[in-house]
């Protein structure tokens, strides 16, 4: 693997890695959470990751996927906010007042507007609200859970699987903090008209007023969502979003000891996320990023560029923890066409792979002469095994 970096600013942080064998370094932030994942909402850049792909039960955080199905139906016109759904005995017993779980205290056999059910779910994590919606939309909660999993795959969640609409314990129901954060980002990007429900401080139904279960909303840190959950096997978790001075970060955490620790650890991670990075352009649009070795071509290397400018999130302190590498499978066999995908620029913050930008050939390279190809073959035979 060979490459040549042509941007003077890039040399500042790239050379430190190019001379090493591994990007692994210590994390820039420590948390008591067993699993945590945080991204910049504008770009999707990963700012922090800790055991982010470990399967966990979603608990009430599964309700984010329930709302995704609902919001998608509203956006497509399949549903309207004024549509009404009837509270079945199943929904009342399993998720209402008799259940002893999170509830909006919906009355048995009452008809409730969808918008009120949405507020019950997003503010109060209402299990009865979820089941009423599931039965109304799909005929049964089992059918609706299947739709949840199908939608999860459609929006890019590869492993999250749902068995019910509430997140109540069930065999086979799982997710991870990476996909929970990605789901939250999707909700924020795709449904701005409905995302606002997550920021409501309280909601009253059946003459009972309840405050939003998200503890961050009362902290005056710019939080406006999204959900909390807890299970015996994975502890206390949260999916949260904070906006501060034009920067929005989204985080998901799990494996915390109690609700107090959950609130404090989430606050610290999100506060660090919005204050500890600055967005910096390191390569302009059409600027050459580096070079990849070519086998059997008129030239020994092909210059590489991205489709647009490349921005990175630099730590304001500990900038030496940011490293990068151009990755490609090579040498690249000639002929090479301009615009052909060749590799990627990967950037790490500490030991977290923060972002990956595809790189493309900036020029065309035709097949070389017979002597040139023969010389490349000898070189590859001599040093190819070292890669």
LUMZA-399635 format. One record per residue (C-alpha): y, z, x; residue in one letter. Coordinates in nm, 4 decimals, decimal comma. Example, Ala and Ser with C-alpha at 12.3 -4.5 7.8 and 13.67 -1.06 7.14 Angstrom:
2
north / up / east / res
-0,4500 / 0,7800 / 1,2300 / A
-0,1060 / 0,7140 / 1,3670 / S
//
This chain:
387
north / up / east / res
0,0000 / 0,0000 / 0,0000 / X
0,3313 / -0,1075 / 0,1478 / X
0,6858 / -0,1057 / 0,0181 / X
1,0434 / -0,1194 / 0,1374 / X
1,3268 / 0,0710 / -0,0322 / X
1,6592 / -0,1077 / -0,0274 / X
1,8904 / 0,1231 / -0,2239 / X
2,0710 / 0,3669 / 0,0113 / X
2,0871 / 0,6513 / -0,2413 / X
1,7175 / 0,6158 / -0,3128 / X
1,6324 / 0,6831 / 0,0506 / X
1,7811 / 1,0325 / 0,0146 / X
1,5016 / 1,1570 / -0,2072 / X
1,2274 / 0,8968 / -0,1695 / X
1,1554 / 0,9157 / 0,2017 / X
1,0457 / 1,2781 / 0,1775 / X
0,7463 / 1,1662 / -0,0252 / X
0,6710 / 0,8341 / 0,1349 / X
0,5598 / 1,0112 / 0,4505 / X
0,3274 / 1,2523 / 0,2659 / X
-0,0106 / 1,2138 / 0,1021 / X
0,0447 / 1,4167 / -0,2161 / X
0,3345 / 1,4822 / -0,4555 / X
0,2126 / 1,8354 / -0,5419 / X
0,4755 / 2,1071 / -0,5033 / X
0,5646 / 2,4323 / -0,6735 / X
0,7172 / 2,4332 / -1,0208 / X
1,0928 / 2,4789 / -1,0459 / X
1,0533 / 2,7157 / -1,3415 / X
0,8069 / 2,9909 / -1,4250 / X
0,6988 / 3,0869 / -1,7759 / X
0,4571 / 3,3359 / -1,9298 / X
0,3319 / 3,0662 / -2,1660 / X
-0,0220 / 2,9501 / -2,0920 / X
0,0748 / 2,5963 / -2,1903 / X
0,4221 / 2,4413 / -2,1961 / X
0,5775 / 2,0960 / -2,2035 / X
0,9445 / 1,9923 / -2,2170 / X
1,1112 / 1,6522 / -2,2364 / X
1,4601 / 1,5067 / -2,2479 / X
1,4993 / 1,3690 / -2,5985 / X
1,7201 / 1,0738 / -2,5045 / X
1,4817 / 0,9213 / -2,2488 / X
1,1503 / 1,1031 / -2,2947 / X
1,1634 / 1,2144 / -1,9312 / X
0,9280 / 1,5043 / -1,8614 / X
1,1251 / 1,8025 / -1,7300 / X
0,8463 / 2,0618 / -1,7255 / X
0,4713 / 2,0653 / -1,7735 / X
0,2121 / 2,3417 / -1,7500 / X
-0,1486 / 2,2789 / -1,8582 / X
0,0014 / 2,0494 / -2,1208 / X
-0,3183 / 1,8675 / -2,2187 / X
-0,5393 / 2,1694 / -2,2885 / X
-0,6700 / 2,1520 / -2,6471 / X
-0,5354 / 2,4285 / -2,8720 / X
-0,5507 / 2,4973 / -3,2464 / X
-0,2149 / 2,3880 / -3,3898 / X
-0,1778 / 2,6779 / -3,6342 / X
0,1364 / 2,6331 / -3,8444 / X
0,2701 / 2,3785 / -3,5979 / X
0,0321 / 2,1343 / -3,7717 / X
0,2909 / 2,1267 / -4,0487 / X
0,4994 / 1,8976 / -3,8268 / X
0,2345 / 1,6311 / -3,8806 / X
0,2281 / 1,7081 / -4,2536 / X
0,6007 / 1,6416 / -4,2656 / X
0,5646 / 1,3248 / -4,0583 / X
0,3387 / 1,1796 / -4,3263 / X
0,5863 / 1,2843 / -4,5952 / X
0,8933 / 1,1547 / -4,4101 / X
0,7190 / 0,8249 / -4,3387 / X
0,6392 / 0,7864 / -4,7095 / X
1,0018 / 0,8596 / -4,7991 / X
1,1348 / 0,6150 / -4,5408 / X
0,9036 / 0,3405 / -4,6662 / X
0,9950 / 0,4036 / -5,0299 / X
0,6482 / 0,5255 / -5,1269 / X
0,8018 / 0,8591 / -5,2305 / X
1,1424 / 0,9824 / -5,3448 / X
1,2960 / 1,3253 / -5,2959 / X
1,3147 / 1,3697 / -5,6757 / X
0,9418 / 1,3111 / -5,7229 / X
0,7649 / 1,6176 / -5,8633 / X
0,4258 / 1,7672 / -5,7799 / X
0,2238 / 2,0208 / -5,9792 / X
0,0982 / 2,3467 / -5,8255 / X
-0,2800 / 2,3505 / -5,8686 / X
-0,4863 / 2,6687 / -5,8794 / X
-0,6316 / 2,5717 / -5,5425 / X
-0,2856 / 2,5443 / -5,3850 / X
-0,1742 / 2,8692 / -5,5486 / X
-0,4784 / 3,0699 / -5,4384 / X
-0,5156 / 2,9225 / -5,0896 / X
-0,1469 / 2,9071 / -4,9955 / X
0,0537 / 3,0925 / -5,2589 / X
0,1228 / 3,4561 / -5,3362 / X
-0,2476 / 3,5589 / -5,3608 / X
-0,3243 / 3,4190 / -5,0136 / X
-0,1255 / 3,6674 / -4,8075 / X
-0,0140 / 3,3809 / -4,5822 / X
0,3187 / 3,2015 / -4,5330 / X
0,4288 / 3,0941 / -4,8796 / X
0,7261 / 2,9791 / -5,0854 / X
0,5842 / 3,1669 / -5,3888 / X
0,5353 / 2,8554 / -5,5992 / X
0,4276 / 2,9385 / -5,9566 / X
0,0868 / 2,8258 / -6,0763 / X
0,1024 / 2,4977 / -6,2757 / X
0,4767 / 2,4599 / -6,2160 / X
0,6235 / 2,1189 / -6,1255 / X
0,8330 / 2,1194 / -5,8076 / X
1,0639 / 1,8524 / -5,6655 / X
0,9475 / 1,7088 / -5,3344 / X
1,2740 / 1,8025 / -5,1635 / X
1,2196 / 2,1677 / -5,2572 / X
0,8638 / 2,1528 / -5,1262 / X
0,9928 / 2,0044 / -4,8001 / X
1,2382 / 2,2912 / -4,7603 / X
0,9634 / 2,5410 / -4,8359 / X
0,7504 / 2,3915 / -4,5582 / X
1,0198 / 2,3356 / -4,2946 / X
1,2000 / 2,6675 / -4,3469 / X
0,9278 / 2,9046 / -4,4645 / X
0,6156 / 2,7309 / -4,3261 / X
0,4874 / 2,7457 / -4,6842 / X
0,1135 / 2,6875 / -4,7079 / X
0,1334 / 2,6416 / -5,0832 / X
0,4009 / 2,3764 / -5,0342 / X
0,1772 / 2,1874 / -4,7887 / X
-0,1246 / 2,1908 / -5,0178 / X
0,0774 / 2,0866 / -5,3218 / X
0,2140 / 1,7896 / -5,1269 / X
-0,1288 / 1,6992 / -4,9879 / X
-0,2938 / 1,7011 / -5,3291 / X
-0,0059 / 1,5128 / -5,4872 / X
-0,0012 / 1,2395 / -5,2238 / X
-0,3709 / 1,1934 / -5,1481 / X
-0,5653 / 1,3552 / -5,4333 / X
-0,7113 / 1,6246 / -5,2091 / X
-0,6221 / 1,8121 / -4,8930 / X
-0,9210 / 1,6575 / -4,7128 / X
-0,7950 / 1,3071 / -4,7870 / X
-0,4456 / 1,4003 / -4,6751 / X
-0,5745 / 1,5493 / -4,3476 / X
-0,7436 / 1,2174 / -4,2764 / X
-0,4102 / 1,0458 / -4,3308 / X
-0,2467 / 1,2931 / -4,0926 / X
-0,4906 / 1,2072 / -3,8150 / X
-0,4534 / 0,8354 / -3,8817 / X
-0,0750 / 0,8620 / -3,8584 / X
-0,1094 / 1,0671 / -3,5403 / X
-0,2936 / 0,7772 / -3,3765 / X
-0,0406 / 0,5251 / -3,5062 / X
0,2499 / 0,7097 / -3,3436 / X
0,0694 / 0,7539 / -3,0127 / X
-0,0923 / 1,0977 / -3,0360 / X
-0,4305 / 1,0265 / -2,8784 / X
-0,6170 / 1,3542 / -2,9312 / X
-0,4507 / 1,5536 / -3,2102 / X
-0,6924 / 1,5880 / -3,5013 / X
-0,6183 / 1,7527 / -3,8352 / X
-0,8562 / 1,9046 / -4,0878 / X
-0,6016 / 2,0472 / -4,3322 / X
-0,2307 / 2,0249 / -4,4104 / X
-0,1425 / 2,3857 / -4,3264 / X
-0,2821 / 2,4515 / -3,9817 / X
-0,4954 / 2,7362 / -4,1147 / X
-0,8068 / 2,7888 / -3,8958 / X
-1,0612 / 2,5086 / -3,9316 / X
-1,3355 / 2,3684 / -3,7092 / X
-1,2362 / 2,0459 / -3,5367 / X
-0,8617 / 2,0927 / -3,5770 / X
-0,6829 / 2,0585 / -3,2440 / X
-0,3760 / 1,9376 / -3,0592 / X
-0,1969 / 2,0131 / -2,7290 / X
0,1598 / 2,0999 / -2,6305 / X
0,2269 / 1,7541 / -2,4857 / X
0,1499 / 1,5857 / -2,8173 / X
0,3334 / 1,8507 / -3,0179 / X
0,6491 / 1,7793 / -2,8166 / X
0,5956 / 1,4052 / -2,8570 / X
0,5562 / 1,4547 / -3,2312 / X
0,8803 / 1,6542 / -3,2461 / X
1,0589 / 1,3802 / -3,0510 / X
0,9238 / 1,1221 / -3,2956 / X
1,0501 / 1,3240 / -3,5938 / X
1,3969 / 1,3531 / -3,4387 / X
1,4195 / 0,9837 / -3,3493 / X
1,2633 / 0,8264 / -3,6568 / X
1,3839 / 1,0495 / -3,9414 / X
1,7411 / 1,1669 / -3,8740 / X
1,8074 / 1,2041 / -4,2482 / X
1,5142 / 1,4450 / -4,2877 / X
1,5102 / 1,6188 / -3,9502 / X
1,8057 / 1,8285 / -4,0662 / X
1,5776 / 2,0381 / -4,2881 / X
1,4404 / 2,2097 / -3,9774 / X
1,7823 / 2,3557 / -3,9013 / X
1,8311 / 2,5281 / -4,2391 / X
1,8750 / 2,9017 / -4,1865 / X
1,7115 / 3,0089 / -4,5146 / X
1,5688 / 2,8880 / -4,8438 / X
1,5333 / 3,0514 / -5,1856 / X
1,2549 / 2,9711 / -5,4284 / X
1,1216 / 3,1589 / -5,7276 / X
1,4195 / 3,3954 / -5,6800 / X
1,2849 / 3,4964 / -5,3391 / X
1,5013 / 3,4188 / -5,0368 / X
1,3392 / 3,3850 / -4,6953 / X
1,4943 / 3,3175 / -4,3553 / X
1,3767 / 3,0365 / -4,1323 / X
1,0792 / 3,1503 / -3,9216 / X
1,2186 / 2,9857 / -3,6083 / X
1,3733 / 3,2737 / -3,4070 / X
1,5876 / 3,0407 / -3,1949 / X
1,8123 / 2,9393 / -3,4843 / X
1,9814 / 3,2784 / -3,4802 / X
2,0468 / 3,2758 / -3,1036 / X
2,3482 / 3,0412 / -3,1004 / X
2,1972 / 2,8219 / -2,8268 / X
2,2131 / 2,4901 / -3,0104 / X
1,8628 / 2,5112 / -3,1605 / X
1,7990 / 2,3118 / -3,4783 / X
1,4190 / 2,3110 / -3,5129 / X
1,1252 / 2,3022 / -3,5447 / X
0,8172 / 2,5207 / -3,5999 / X
0,6261 / 2,8286 / -3,4893 / X
0,2585 / 2,9166 / -3,5100 / X
0,0017 / 3,1719 / -3,3999 / X
-0,3763 / 3,1834 / -3,3726 / X
-0,6320 / 3,4328 / -3,2456 / X
-0,7617 / 3,1922 / -2,9837 / X
-0,4377 / 3,0534 / -2,8384 / X
-0,1774 / 3,3197 / -2,9110 / X
0,1785 / 3,2559 / -3,0233 / X
0,3309 / 2,9082 / -3,0016 / X
0,6502 / 2,7230 / -3,0783 / X
0,7908 / 2,3704 / -3,0957 / X
1,1664 / 2,3777 / -3,0503 / X
1,4671 / 2,1563 / -2,9856 / X
1,8075 / 2,2451 / -2,8443 / X
2,1214 / 2,0327 / -2,8096 / X
2,3908 / 2,1392 / -2,5613 / X
2,6878 / 1,9404 / -2,4266 / X
2,5325 / 1,6069 / -2,5187 / X
2,1880 / 1,6870 / -2,3814 / X
1,8916 / 1,7490 / -2,6109 / X
1,5609 / 1,8857 / -2,4879 / X
1,2402 / 1,9377 / -2,6848 / X
0,9718 / 2,1852 / -2,5808 / X
0,6323 / 2,3009 / -2,7023 / X
0,4716 / 2,6238 / -2,5828 / X
0,1511 / 2,8132 / -2,6549 / X
-0,0454 / 3,1108 / -2,5292 / X
0,2279 / 3,3745 / -2,5611 / X
0,1463 / 3,7386 / -2,6324 / X
0,3632 / 3,8110 / -2,9358 / X
0,6591 / 3,6837 / -3,1367 / X
0,9124 / 3,8617 / -2,9146 / X
0,7737 / 3,7044 / -2,5974 / X
0,7578 / 3,3668 / -2,7724 / X
1,1259 / 3,3801 / -2,8640 / X
1,2393 / 3,4915 / -2,5195 / X
1,0261 / 3,2479 / -2,3198 / X
1,1270 / 2,9566 / -2,5421 / X
1,4935 / 3,0474 / -2,5093 / X
1,4703 / 3,0660 / -2,1301 / X
1,2847 / 2,7356 / -2,0926 / X
1,5162 / 2,5419 / -2,3236 / X
1,8292 / 2,6940 / -2,1720 / X
1,7053 / 2,5969 / -1,8257 / X
1,6290 / 2,2474 / -1,9501 / X
1,9783 / 2,1707 / -2,0814 / X
2,1622 / 2,3266 / -1,7865 / X
1,9579 / 2,2418 / -1,4766 / X
1,9528 / 1,8610 / -1,4631 / X
2,2003 / 1,5768 / -1,4371 / X
2,1248 / 1,2180 / -1,5296 / X
2,1838 / 0,9798 / -1,2380 / X
2,1438 / 0,6030 / -1,2106 / X
1,9614 / 0,5182 / -0,8880 / X
1,9040 / 0,1472 / -0,9479 / X
2,1281 / -0,0849 / -1,1463 / X
1,9932 / -0,3584 / -1,3727 / X
1,8323 / -0,6384 / -1,1657 / X
1,8686 / -0,4369 / -0,8435 / X
1,5735 / -0,4587 / -0,6049 / X
1,3782 / -0,1328 / -0,5934 / X
1,1351 / -0,2157 / -0,3137 / X
0,8702 / -0,4549 / -0,1946 / X
0,4960 / -0,4993 / -0,2447 / X
0,2641 / -0,6613 / 0,0065 / X
0,1332 / -1,0073 / -0,0854 / X
-0,2022 / -1,1545 / 0,0163 / X
-0,2341 / -1,5273 / 0,0769 / X
0,1246 / -1,6193 / -0,0061 / X
0,4095 / -1,8126 / 0,1515 / X
0,5719 / -1,4724 / 0,2053 / X
0,4076 / -1,1463 / 0,3077 / X
0,5940 / -0,9416 / 0,0468 / X
0,7444 / -0,9700 / -0,2997 / X
1,0560 / -0,7806 / -0,4058 / X
1,0301 / -0,5595 / -0,7133 / X
1,2728 / -0,4605 / -0,9872 / X
1,2715 / -0,2919 / -1,3270 / X
1,3634 / -0,4536 / -1,6587 / X
1,6875 / -0,2567 / -1,6659 / X
1,8668 / 0,0207 / -1,4796 / X
1,6603 / 0,3174 / -1,3601 / X
1,7981 / 0,6614 / -1,4392 / X
1,6454 / 0,9850 / -1,3184 / X
1,7092 / 1,3484 / -1,3974 / X
1,8102 / 1,5209 / -1,0764 / X
1,7747 / 1,8990 / -1,0547 / X
2,1227 / 2,0380 / -0,9983 / X
1,9691 / 2,2775 / -0,7463 / X
1,6453 / 2,2346 / -0,5485 / X
1,6949 / 1,8610 / -0,5203 / X
1,4423 / 1,8562 / -0,2392 / X
1,1795 / 1,9182 / -0,5097 / X
1,2378 / 1,5691 / -0,6509 / X
1,0147 / 1,3032 / -0,4955 / X
0,9106 / 0,9480 / -0,5791 / X
0,6686 / 0,6722 / -0,4881 / X
0,6189 / 0,3057 / -0,5674 / X
0,2616 / 0,2639 / -0,6905 / X
0,0756 / -0,0659 / -0,7101 / X
-0,2727 / -0,2076 / -0,6532 / X
-0,2451 / -0,4319 / -0,3548 / X
-0,1974 / -0,6377 / -0,1685 / X
-0,0942 / -0,8560 / -0,4620 / X
-0,2807 / -1,1868 / -0,4585 / X
-0,0734 / -1,5062 / -0,4517 / X
0,0491 / -1,6886 / -0,6492 / X
0,2965 / -1,4362 / -0,7892 / X
0,5174 / -1,5303 / -1,0849 / X
0,8680 / -1,3923 / -1,1299 / X
0,8542 / -1,1221 / -1,3983 / X
0,4861 / -1,0497 / -1,3357 / X
0,3973 / -0,6786 / -1,3727 / X
0,3161 / -0,5390 / -1,0288 / X
0,3409 / -0,1598 / -1,0278 / X
0,5592 / 0,1356 / -1,1134 / X
0,8101 / 0,3783 / -0,9697 / X
0,6838 / 0,7320 / -1,0279 / X
0,9150 / 1,0318 / -0,9968 / X
0,8002 / 1,3928 / -0,9655 / X
0,9998 / 1,7110 / -1,0255 / X
0,8062 / 1,9726 / -0,8335 / X
0,4441 / 1,9047 / -0,9214 / X
0,5291 / 1,7518 / -1,2609 / X
0,5129 / 1,3738 / -1,3008 / X
0,8521 / 1,3356 / -1,4645 / X
0,8820 / 0,9653 / -1,5340 / X
0,7188 / 0,6318 / -1,4636 / X
0,9143 / 0,3058 / -1,4700 / X
0,7243 / -0,0291 / -1,4671 / X
0,8184 / -0,2650 / -1,1846 / X
0,8011 / -0,6451 / -1,1926 / X
0,8142 / -0,9252 / -0,9387 / X
1,1761 / -1,0228 / -0,8762 / X
1,0748 / -1,3635 / -0,7380 / X
0,7921 / -1,6160 / -0,7396 / X
0,5644 / -1,6458 / -0,4375 / X
0,3475 / -1,9558 / -0,4063 / X
0,0109 / -1,9759 / -0,2326 / X
0,0468 / -1,9969 / 0,1448 / X
-0,0955 / -2,2461 / 0,3880 / X
-0,4539 / -2,2216 / 0,5084 / X
-0,3532 / -2,0546 / 0,8391 / X
-0,1403 / -1,8000 / 0,6514 / X
-0,4262 / -1,7152 / 0,4161 / X
-0,6678 / -1,6885 / 0,7043 / X
-0,4367 / -1,4503 / 0,8887 / X
-0,3973 / -1,2341 / 0,5756 / X
-0,7758 / -1,2260 / 0,5385 / X
-0,8149 / -1,1006 / 0,8949 / X
-0,5487 / -0,8333 / 0,8389 / X
-0,7144 / -0,7206 / 0,5159 / X
-1,0543 / -0,7019 / 0,6848 / X
-0,9063 / -0,4959 / 0,9677 / X
-0,6934 / -0,2449 / 0,7749 / X
-0,7872 / -0,2737 / 0,4073 / X
-1,0400 / 0,0105 / 0,4327 / X
-0,7602 / 0,2497 / 0,5349 / X
-0,5953 / 0,2385 / 0,1934 / X
//
